[in-house]
Amino acid sequence: MVRSDAPFTAQPDLAHRIDSTLAAALAYWGGSFEQVAGMTITLDGARYVECGGVPGAIGCYDGDIRVSTGDMGNDFACVEQTALVHEVGHAVIGDRGHTDPRWMDFESVASALDGRSGYDGERQTACPVAVSVWRHPPCRH
């Protein structure tokens, strides 16, 4: 579901880009497409998404996935820059407390998604992946 006017959301390759980003994320988390089948993925143009009262969330998994298409008020250039990889982690392994060390090591999935183009209005642009969007320091309990 698209609730954003970020330029990448209007491109004809959006469905393929979501699928390939899901494939890379699922490989990283050790999941399968069956685990996300039937979920709604919403690309939201708001700076933050609703996530059970958690303030400042740029992504959320609560049976469905919602991700913001921007950061600090600027649109991302591509779906790969959103928190989709992070939220797929919650869908696959759960771990609401971010205790798994994989929350801090996304280099392999970033490499898998590196080099793709993004969109800035009508023209293509770079789509550098910043793993800081996906990271969450492991919580200590």
N, C-alpha and C positions, 0 to 999 in steps of 0.2 A: 504494500500500500504506500503510495507516495502522497505526503502532505508537506511538500517542500517545493520551492521554486529554484533550488540550487541547480545550476546549469547541467550537472551530470545526470540529474534525475529525469531530464527530458530527452536523453540520448537514446538512439535505437539499440545500443549495446548494453543498456542497463540490466536487463534480465540475465544476460550472459555474464556480466561482471559480478552480479550478486551470486550467481551459481559458482563461478570460479573462486570467488572470495570465500564462500561457504566451504568449498572443497578444500582449500588451503587451511582454513580454520579447523575443519573437522579432522584433517590429517594431523594437525598440530596437537589437538586435544584428544586424539585417539577415538574419535566418534565416527558416526555414519549418517548418511542422509536420512535413514529411517528415524533417527533420533530427533530430527527437525521437521520431518514430514508433517504437514498439517498445521504448522505454526504460521502465524502471520508475522511478517517482517514489515515494520513501518519505518519509513524514512521521514523524519519530522523536521521541518524547517525552524522550529523553535530552538532557542539556545539550550534549553534544558527539556528533558522529557519527564513525564509523570512516572514515578517509580515508588509507589507505596509510601508516599510522604517523605522520601529521601530527597533533601534539597540539593540542587546542583548536579543532578544526574544527567550525563550526556548519553547514557544507554541504560536499558533495563531489560531484564528477562523475568517474566512472571507467567510463563506458559506460552507467551508470545514475546517477540523481540521488538523493541523500539530503540532507534538511535537518532541522535541529532545529526543533521547534515552540515553543521557548522561548529565552529569553536571560537569563542571570544568574539562572536558577532560576525565572523567571516565565514562564507560558504567553503566547505571542502571542495576540492577539485574532482574527487572521485569517491566511489563507495568504499574503496579500500582504506581511505583515511578516517572513516567513521569508527565507532566503537563496536562494529559488528563482530570482529574477531573475538573481542573480549566477551560479548554477550553470548556468543556461541559456546564459549567456555562454560558459562553458567548453565546453558542448556544441556551440555554434555556431561560435565562433572559435578554440577551443583556448586558447592563450595562458596556459599554466600559470604563466609568469613575471609575469603581469599587466603587460605592457609597453604595451598599448593604452591610450591616454588615456581611453577610454570607461569604464574602471574607476572614474574619479573624477567622472563627469558623468552622474548618473542623474535629473536633474530632469525631463526629458520623460516618462520612464516612470513616475516618481512621480506626476506630474500626471495621467497616464492612469489610475492606480489610486486616486487621491485621492477621498475622500468616501464610500467604501464603509463599510458597517457591519461590526462585529466581534461577537464573542460572549464573554460573561462568565458562564459557567454557562448558565442557561436564558434569560437576557435579552440583548438586543442592546446593544452599546456602540460607542464610537468605534473606528475602526481607522486611526489615524494611521500613515502610512508614513514610516519613518526611513531615509533613503538611506544612513546610516552603516552599516547592516547589510550593504549590498551593496558598499560602496566598498572599494577596495584601492589604496593608493598605487602608481603604476607603478614597477616595479623598474628599476633602472639596471644595465646590463651592461657 
